[in-house]
Amino acid sequence: MGRAKKGPKFAKMKKMITSKAIKHHKQEVLNPKKKDLSLEKLPRNVPQVSSALFFSYNTALGPPYRVLVDTNFINFSIQNKLDLEKAMLDCLYAKCTPCITDCVMAELEKLGQKYRVALRIAKDPRFERLPCIHKGTYADDCIVERVTKHKCYIVATCDRDLKRRIRKIPGVPIMYITQHKYSIERLPEATVGGGRPLRRGGMGQTQDVAVSFSTVSVSIQNDYSCR
């Protein structure tokens, strides 16, 4: 057999890097002050905010209020011997409609025979039933998602984690139980009771306000009479 012919051998040529390429590499990669253009091209996702949230409070809320009730709020109301609708009326000085979602009702049914009184209260015809489309029966996520989309509710809960999540959503008041009565936070006094002042200081405070207005009117009349 004859020998196989070998092809011609070529020397491996090294690739030369020019000074222009080195300068371009320093400008593009090694410069820490250079902005990342990929981040600038990303679209900004700014959620739309209602015009009712122009001020620090939600001015669109007004009586009759729709109160979204949580599972533990009903249980604590029973422990404190509070009628939900009457205690809400005493707190807000206006008509309130308790609302309950399907997942809250499912949680009460899962709790069993121990919470049968809470389930009986939740099935009261005075409660407005809100249907749920989502999967699962975790009520906290359902309530947070609902009040994020529709800021027409007051959330009634005693759960710390849920209150912490709702405080991050602007314009959603929170109702809770303290000293055997209902209390409200993040609701302006101007809207409580349909524009009436919130009587926290008793009769003395309202009398002081009336006296101050009368003294101002008398002083204005005296100024005009002197002229």
Secondary structure, 3 states (H helix, E strand, C coil): CCCCCCCCCCCCCCCCCCHHHHHHHHHHCCCCCCCCHHHHCCCCCCCCCCHHHCCCCCCCCCCCEEEEECHHHHHHHHHCCCCHHHHHHHHHCCCEEEEEEHHHHHHHHHCCHHHHHHHHHHCCCCCEEECCCCCCCCHHHHHHHHHHHCCCCEEECCCHHHHHHHHCCCCCCEEEEECCEEEEECCCCCCCCCCCCCCCCCHHHHHHHHHHHHHHHHHHHHHHHHC
